[in-house]
Amino acid sequence: MVEIKCLACRKTLKIPKYVDTDNYEGQIICTECESLLYIKLVKSKVRKYRKLIDKKPMEIKVISAVPNYDEAKRLKES
């Protein structure tokens, strides 16, 4: 089984057994960071390897579920 390191998160990826490692050229997704990677394998050796799409962690914004009464009143008056 061929193993490579993700170019985005550096986690070790195992190429699935159903992939023909003697002659494969295509995309794989890192199971850890979900980055899209391009790889070319010939005789189980990496010939080309690059990152196509780097997934960044999602930014989470907290939005108050209950509006501020004073703020709502001020907006209504303007």
Backbone as XML, in Angstrom:
<?xml version="1.0"?>
<chain id="A" units="angstrom">
  <residue number="1" name="MET">
    <atom name="N" x="0.844" y="-1.182" z="0.000"/>
    <atom name="CA" x="0.000" y="0.000" z="0.000"/>
    <atom name="C" x="0.888" y="1.244" z="0.000"/>
  </residue>
  <residue number="2" name="VAL">
    <atom name="N" x="0.556" y="2.202" z="-0.854"/>
    <atom name="CA" x="1.317" y="3.439" z="-0.974"/>
    <atom name="C" x="0.824" y="4.441" z="0.067"/>
  </residue>
  <residue number="3" name="GLU">
    <atom name="N" x="1.757" y="5.093" z="0.751"/>
    <atom name="CA" x="1.432" y="6.128" z="1.721"/>
    <atom name="C" x="2.114" y="7.421" z="1.300"/>
  </residue>
  <residue number="4" name="ILE">
    <atom name="N" x="1.390" y="8.542" z="1.449"/>
    <atom name="CA" x="1.944" y="9.860" z="1.155"/>
    <atom name="C" x="1.546" y="10.805" z="2.280"/>
  </residue>
  <residue number="5" name="LYS">
    <atom name="N" x="2.209" y="11.948" z="2.365"/>
    <atom name="CA" x="1.832" y="12.966" z="3.338"/>
    <atom name="C" x="1.017" y="14.030" z="2.637"/>
  </residue>
  <residue number="6" name="CYS">
    <atom name="N" x="-0.064" y="14.463" z="3.290"/>
    <atom name="CA" x="-0.896" y="15.533" z="2.742"/>
    <atom name="C" x="-0.066" y="16.813" z="2.689"/>
  </residue>
  <residue number="7" name="LEU">
    <atom name="N" x="-0.139" y="17.517" z="1.585"/>
    <atom name="CA" x="0.617" y="18.752" z="1.431"/>
    <atom name="C" x="0.024" y="19.907" z="2.238"/>
  </residue>
  <residue number="8" name="ALA">
    <atom name="N" x="-1.205" y="19.761" z="2.701"/>
    <atom name="CA" x="-1.846" y="20.818" z="3.484"/>
    <atom name="C" x="-1.662" y="20.613" z="4.986"/>
  </residue>
  <residue number="9" name="CYS">
    <atom name="N" x="-2.001" y="19.424" z="5.485"/>
    <atom name="CA" x="-1.980" y="19.197" z="6.932"/>
    <atom name="C" x="-0.848" y="18.275" z="7.394"/>
  </residue>
  <residue number="10" name="ARG">
    <atom name="N" x="-0.109" y="17.696" z="6.442"/>
    <atom name="CA" x="1.031" y="16.809" z="6.727"/>
    <atom name="C" x="0.636" y="15.473" z="7.352"/>
  </residue>
  <residue number="11" name="LYS">
    <atom name="N" x="-0.640" y="15.124" z="7.321"/>
    <atom name="CA" x="-1.106" y="13.838" z="7.831"/>
    <atom name="C" x="-0.799" y="12.746" z="6.810"/>
  </residue>
  <residue number="12" name="THR">
    <atom name="N" x="-0.485" y="11.553" z="7.253"/>
    <atom name="CA" x="-0.194" y="10.441" z="6.356"/>
    <atom name="C" x="-1.486" y="9.905" z="5.748"/>
  </residue>
  <residue number="13" name="LEU">
    <atom name="N" x="-1.476" y="9.796" z="4.415"/>
    <atom name="CA" x="-2.620" y="9.256" z="3.679"/>
    <atom name="C" x="-2.251" y="7.900" z="3.108"/>
  </residue>
  <residue number="14" name="LYS">
    <atom name="N" x="-3.151" y="6.961" z="3.197"/>
    <atom name="CA" x="-2.958" y="5.655" z="2.574"/>
    <atom name="C" x="-3.804" y="5.616" z="1.316"/>
  </residue>
  <residue number="15" name="ILE">
    <atom name="N" x="-3.178" y="5.317" z="0.199"/>
    <atom name="CA" x="-3.912" y="5.196" z="-1.057"/>
    <atom name="C" x="-4.741" y="3.915" z="-0.980"/>
  </residue>
  <residue number="16" name="PRO">
    <atom name="N" x="-6.048" y="3.997" z="-1.220"/>
    <atom name="CA" x="-6.914" y="2.810" z="-1.113"/>
    <atom name="C" x="-6.461" y="1.667" z="-2.026"/>
  </residue>
  <residue number="17" name="LYS">
    <atom name="N" x="-6.760" y="0.449" z="-1.619"/>
    <atom name="CA" x="-6.353" y="-0.743" z="-2.366"/>
    <atom name="C" x="-6.973" y="-0.809" z="-3.753"/>
  </residue>
  <residue number="18" name="TYR">
    <atom name="N" x="-8.167" y="-0.234" z="-3.923"/>
    <atom name="CA" x="-8.825" y="-0.299" z="-5.230"/>
    <atom name="C" x="-8.188" y="0.613" z="-6.271"/>
  </residue>
  <residue number="19" name="VAL">
    <atom name="N" x="-7.265" y="1.490" z="-5.860"/>
    <atom name="CA" x="-6.563" y="2.369" z="-6.805"/>
    <atom name="C" x="-5.386" y="1.593" z="-7.399"/>
  </residue>
  <residue number="20" name="ASP">
    <atom name="N" x="-5.294" y="1.587" z="-8.720"/>
    <atom name="CA" x="-4.199" y="0.908" z="-9.418"/>
    <atom name="C" x="-2.932" y="1.753" z="-9.273"/>
  </residue>
  <residue number="21" name="THR">
    <atom name="N" x="-2.089" y="1.408" z="-8.315"/>
    <atom name="CA" x="-0.886" y="2.206" z="-8.041"/>
    <atom name="C" x="0.203" y="1.996" z="-9.084"/>
  </residue>
  <residue number="22" name="ASP">
    <atom name="N" x="0.037" y="1.022" z="-9.965"/>
    <atom name="CA" x="1.009" y="0.844" z="-11.052"/>
    <atom name="C" x="0.856" y="1.925" z="-12.109"/>
  </residue>
  <residue number="23" name="ASN">
    <atom name="N" x="-0.349" y="2.466" z="-12.229"/>
    <atom name="CA" x="-0.597" y="3.485" z="-13.240"/>
    <atom name="C" x="-1.843" y="4.277" z="-12.842"/>
  </residue>
  <residue number="24" name="TYR">
    <atom name="N" x="-1.675" y="5.297" z="-11.994"/>
    <atom name="CA" x="-2.812" y="6.116" z="-11.553"/>
    <atom name="C" x="-2.468" y="7.587" z="-11.701"/>
  </residue>
  <residue number="25" name="GLU">
    <atom name="N" x="-3.390" y="8.329" z="-12.269"/>
    <atom name="CA" x="-3.258" y="9.777" z="-12.347"/>
    <atom name="C" x="-4.637" y="10.357" z="-12.065"/>
  </residue>
  <residue number="26" name="GLY">
    <atom name="N" x="-4.736" y="11.092" z="-10.967"/>
    <atom name="CA" x="-6.040" y="11.635" z="-10.613"/>
    <atom name="C" x="-6.024" y="12.385" z="-9.306"/>
  </residue>
  <residue number="27" name="GLN">
    <atom name="N" x="-7.203" y="12.567" z="-8.755"/>
    <atom name="CA" x="-7.367" y="13.352" z="-7.547"/>
    <atom name="C" x="-7.698" y="12.458" z="-6.364"/>
  </residue>
  <residue number="28" name="ILE">
    <atom name="N" x="-7.239" y="12.889" z="-5.197"/>
    <atom name="CA" x="-7.606" y="12.245" z="-3.944"/>
    <atom name="C" x="-7.926" y="13.344" z="-2.945"/>
  </residue>
  <residue number="29" name="ILE">
    <atom name="N" x="-8.703" y="13.007" z="-1.944"/>
    <atom name="CA" x="-9.078" y="13.956" z="-0.903"/>
    <atom name="C" x="-8.496" y="13.476" z="0.415"/>
  </residue>
  <residue number="30" name="CYS">
    <atom name="N" x="-7.849" y="14.395" z="1.119"/>
    <atom name="CA" x="-7.316" y="14.074" z="2.442"/>
    <atom name="C" x="-8.488" y="13.850" z="3.388"/>
  </residue>
  <residue number="31" name="THR">
    <atom name="N" x="-8.469" y="12.754" z="4.107"/>
    <atom name="CA" x="-9.555" y="12.436" z="5.022"/>
    <atom name="C" x="-9.500" y="13.290" z="6.281"/>
  </residue>
  <residue number="32" name="GLU">
    <atom name="N" x="-8.362" y="13.904" z="6.553"/>
    <atom name="CA" x="-8.210" y="14.729" z="7.753"/>
    <atom name="C" x="-8.657" y="16.176" z="7.523"/>
  </residue>
  <residue number="33" name="CYS">
    <atom name="N" x="-8.093" y="16.842" z="6.508"/>
    <atom name="CA" x="-8.371" y="18.271" z="6.290"/>
    <atom name="C" x="-9.244" y="18.531" z="5.064"/>
  </residue>
  <residue number="34" name="GLU">
    <atom name="N" x="-9.574" y="17.497" z="4.307"/>
    <atom name="CA" x="-10.439" y="17.564" z="3.124"/>
    <atom name="C" x="-9.850" y="18.379" z="1.974"/>
  </residue>
  <residue number="35" name="SER">
    <atom name="N" x="-8.535" y="18.535" z="1.942"/>
    <atom name="CA" x="-7.891" y="19.204" z="0.813"/>
    <atom name="C" x="-7.923" y="18.283" z="-0.392"/>
  </residue>
  <residue number="36" name="LEU">
    <atom name="N" x="-8.042" y="18.875" z="-1.575"/>
    <atom name="CA" x="-8.058" y="18.119" z="-2.816"/>
    <atom name="C" x="-6.636" y="18.075" z="-3.364"/>
  </residue>
  <residue number="37" name="LEU">
    <atom name="N" x="-6.140" y="16.883" z="-3.595"/>
    <atom name="CA" x="-4.766" y="16.683" z="-4.047"/>
    <atom name="C" x="-4.756" y="15.970" z="-5.399"/>
  </residue>
  <residue number="38" name="TYR">
    <atom name="N" x="-3.759" y="16.307" z="-6.211"/>
    <atom name="CA" x="-3.541" y="15.635" z="-7.500"/>
    <atom name="C" x="-2.308" y="14.760" z="-7.342"/>
  </residue>
  <residue number="39" name="ILE">
    <atom name="N" x="-2.393" y="13.536" z="-7.830"/>
    <atom name="CA" x="-1.254" y="12.624" z="-7.716"/>
    <atom name="C" x="-1.128" y="11.781" z="-8.976"/>
  </residue>
  <residue number="40" name="LYS">
    <atom name="N" x="0.106" y="11.499" z="-9.354"/>
    <atom name="CA" x="0.384" y="10.572" z="-10.448"/>
    <atom name="C" x="1.324" y="9.508" z="-9.897"/>
  </residue>
  <residue number="41" name="LEU">
    <atom name="N" x="0.880" y="8.265" z="-9.998"/>
    <atom name="CA" x="1.665" y="7.120" z="-9.544"/>
    <atom name="C" x="2.038" y="6.254" z="-10.735"/>
  </residue>
  <residue number="42" name="VAL">
    <atom name="N" x="3.287" y="5.827" z="-10.781"/>
    <atom name="CA" x="3.760" y="4.891" z="-11.791"/>
    <atom name="C" x="4.582" y="3.835" z="-11.066"/>
  </residue>
  <residue number="43" name="LYS">
    <atom name="N" x="4.165" y="2.588" z="-11.190"/>
    <atom name="CA" x="4.823" y="1.461" z="-10.517"/>
    <atom name="C" x="4.976" y="1.713" z="-9.015"/>
  </residue>
  <residue number="44" name="SER">
    <atom name="N" x="3.881" y="2.184" z="-8.408"/>
    <atom name="CA" x="3.788" y="2.456" z="-6.970"/>
    <atom name="C" x="4.731" y="3.548" z="-6.480"/>
  </residue>
  <residue number="45" name="LYS">
    <atom name="N" x="5.236" y="4.380" z="-7.374"/>
    <atom name="CA" x="6.103" y="5.498" z="-7.000"/>
    <atom name="C" x="5.419" y="6.800" z="-7.410"/>
  </residue>
  <residue number="46" name="VAL">
    <atom name="N" x="5.527" y="7.811" z="-6.542"/>
    <atom name="CA" x="4.932" y="9.115" z="-6.828"/>
    <atom name="C" x="5.773" y="9.834" z="-7.866"/>
  </residue>
  <residue number="47" name="ARG">
    <atom name="N" x="5.133" y="10.213" z="-8.978"/>
    <atom name="CA" x="5.822" y="10.942" z="-10.052"/>
    <atom name="C" x="5.456" y="12.417" z="-10.041"/>
  </residue>
  <residue number="48" name="LYS">
    <atom name="N" x="4.182" y="12.720" z="-9.753"/>
    <atom name="CA" x="3.721" y="14.096" z="-9.638"/>
    <atom name="C" x="2.789" y="14.162" z="-8.437"/>
  </residue>
  <residue number="49" name="TYR">
    <atom name="N" x="2.824" y="15.314" z="-7.748"/>
    <atom name="CA" x="2.004" y="15.455" z="-6.555"/>
    <atom name="C" x="1.864" y="16.937" z="-6.246"/>
  </residue>
  <residue number="50" name="ARG">
    <atom name="N" x="0.626" y="17.420" z="-6.187"/>
    <atom name="CA" x="0.426" y="18.828" z="-5.846"/>
    <atom name="C" x="-0.940" y="19.022" z="-5.194"/>
  </residue>
  <residue number="51" name="LYS">
    <atom name="N" x="-1.070" y="20.145" z="-4.519"/>
    <atom name="CA" x="-2.311" y="20.499" z="-3.846"/>
    <atom name="C" x="-3.162" y="21.306" z="-4.817"/>
  </residue>
  <residue number="52" name="LEU">
    <atom name="N" x="-4.410" y="20.895" z="-5.018"/>
    <atom name="CA" x="-5.315" y="21.611" z="-5.913"/>
    <atom name="C" x="-6.168" y="22.622" z="-5.150"/>
  </residue>
  <residue number="53" name="ILE">
    <atom name="N" x="-6.809" y="22.174" z="-4.079"/>
    <atom name="CA" x="-7.660" y="23.045" z="-3.266"/>
    <atom name="C" x="-7.330" y="22.805" z="-1.801"/>
  </residue>
  <residue number="54" name="ASP">
    <atom name="N" x="-6.968" y="23.893" z="-1.138"/>
    <atom name="CA" x="-6.635" y="23.831" z="0.280"/>
    <atom name="C" x="-7.865" y="24.231" z="1.081"/>
  </residue>
  <residue number="55" name="LYS">
    <atom name="N" x="-8.376" y="23.306" z="1.855"/>
    <atom name="CA" x="-9.530" y="23.617" z="2.696"/>
    <atom name="C" x="-9.028" y="24.302" z="3.960"/>
  </residue>
  <residue number="56" name="LYS">
    <atom name="N" x="-9.579" y="25.432" z="4.245"/>
    <atom name="CA" x="-9.226" y="26.168" z="5.457"/>
    <atom name="C" x="-10.310" y="25.900" z="6.503"/>
  </residue>
  <residue number="57" name="PRO">
    <atom name="N" x="-9.943" y="25.988" z="7.776"/>
    <atom name="CA" x="-10.972" y="25.808" z="8.811"/>
    <atom name="C" x="-12.067" y="26.858" z="8.659"/>
  </residue>
  <residue number="58" name="MET">
    <atom name="N" x="-13.277" y="26.451" z="8.908"/>
    <atom name="CA" x="-14.403" y="27.381" z="8.785"/>
    <atom name="C" x="-14.339" y="28.431" z="9.885"/>
  </residue>
  <residue number="59" name="GLU">
    <atom name="N" x="-14.677" y="29.653" z="9.521"/>
    <atom name="CA" x="-14.756" y="30.728" z="10.499"/>
    <atom name="C" x="-16.163" y="30.702" z="11.082"/>
  </residue>
  <residue number="60" name="ILE">
    <atom name="N" x="-16.239" y="30.680" z="12.374"/>
    <atom name="CA" x="-17.533" y="30.612" z="13.044"/>
    <atom name="C" x="-17.809" y="31.965" z="13.685"/>
  </residue>
  <residue number="61" name="LYS">
    <atom name="N" x="-18.941" y="32.545" z="13.332"/>
    <atom name="CA" x="-19.360" y="33.807" z="13.924"/>
    <atom name="C" x="-20.549" y="33.537" z="14.837"/>
  </residue>
  <residue number="62" name="VAL">
    <atom name="N" x="-20.509" y="34.120" z="16.016"/>
    <atom name="CA" x="-21.596" y="33.944" z="16.964"/>
    <atom name="C" x="-22.588" y="35.079" z="16.754"/>
  </residue>
  <residue number="63" name="ILE">
    <atom name="N" x="-23.832" y="34.704" z="16.519"/>
    <atom name="CA" x="-24.901" y="35.674" z="16.338"/>
    <atom name="C" x="-25.897" y="35.469" z="17.466"/>
  </residue>
  <residue number="64" name="SER">
    <atom name="N" x="-26.180" y="36.531" z="18.154"/>
    <atom name="CA" x="-27.100" y="36.454" z="19.276"/>
    <atom name="C" x="-28.480" y="36.049" z="18.786"/>
  </residue>
  <residue number="65" name="ALA">
    <atom name="N" x="-29.073" y="35.071" z="19.444"/>
    <atom name="CA" x="-30.396" y="34.596" z="19.066"/>
    <atom name="C" x="-31.482" y="35.553" z="19.534"/>
  </residue>
  <residue number="66" name="VAL">
    <atom name="N" x="-31.198" y="36.282" z="20.616"/>
    <atom name="CA" x="-32.157" y="37.227" z="21.158"/>
    <atom name="C" x="-31.637" y="38.631" z="20.878"/>
  </residue>
  <residue number="67" name="PRO">
    <atom name="N" x="-32.351" y="39.406" z="20.070"/>
    <atom name="CA" x="-31.856" y="40.742" z="19.748"/>
    <atom name="C" x="-31.851" y="41.650" z="20.971"/>
  </residue>
  <residue number="68" name="ASN">
    <atom name="N" x="-30.921" y="42.563" z="20.971"/>
    <atom name="CA" x="-30.830" y="43.550" z="22.033"/>
    <atom name="C" x="-31.988" y="44.533" z="21.858"/>
  </residue>
  <residue number="69" name="TYR">
    <atom name="N" x="-32.832" y="44.686" z="22.874"/>
    <atom name="CA" x="-34.017" y="45.533" z="22.785"/>
    <atom name="C" x="-33.649" y="46.979" z="22.476"/>
  </residue>
  <residue number="70" name="ASP">
    <atom name="N" x="-32.632" y="47.515" z="23.148"/>
    <atom name="CA" x="-32.229" y="48.902" z="22.938"/>
    <atom name="C" x="-31.732" y="49.118" z="21.516"/>
  </residue>
  <residue number="71" name="GLU">
    <atom name="N" x="-30.991" y="48.160" z="20.987"/>
    <atom name="CA" x="-30.465" y="48.268" z="19.624"/>
    <atom name="C" x="-31.603" y="48.212" z="18.615"/>
  </residue>
  <residue number="72" name="ALA">
    <atom name="N" x="-32.570" y="47.340" z="18.830"/>
    <atom name="CA" x="-33.711" y="47.233" z="17.931"/>
    <atom name="C" x="-34.525" y="48.518" z="17.946"/>
  </residue>
  <residue number="73" name="LYS">
    <atom name="N" x="-34.706" y="49.104" z="19.123"/>
    <atom name="CA" x="-35.459" y="50.352" z="19.248"/>
    <atom name="C" x="-34.732" y="51.489" z="18.512"/>
  </residue>
  <residue number="74" name="ARG">
    <atom name="N" x="-33.407" y="51.549" z="18.666"/>
    <atom name="CA" x="-32.610" y="52.582" z="18.001"/>
    <atom name="C" x="-32.694" y="52.448" z="16.480"/>
  </residue>
  <residue number="75" name="LEU">
    <atom name="N" x="-32.631" y="51.228" z="15.982"/>
    <atom name="CA" x="-32.721" y="51.007" z="14.540"/>
    <atom name="C" x="-34.106" y="51.359" z="14.014"/>
  </residue>
  <residue number="76" name="LYS">
    <atom name="N" x="-35.141" y="51.096" z="14.800"/>
    <atom name="CA" x="-36.512" y="51.388" z="14.375"/>
    <atom name="C" x="-36.735" y="52.895" z="14.289"/>
  </residue>
  <residue number="77" name="GLU">
    <atom name="N" x="-36.126" y="53.651" z="15.200"/>
    <atom name="CA" x="-36.286" y="55.100" z="15.222"/>
    <atom name="C" x="-35.558" y="55.791" z="14.093"/>
  </residue>
  <residue number="78" name="SER">
    <atom name="N" x="-34.519" y="55.177" z="13.550"/>
    <atom name="CA" x="-33.751" y="55.856" z="12.501"/>
    <atom name="C" x="-34.247" y="55.596" z="11.111"/>
  </residue>
</chain>
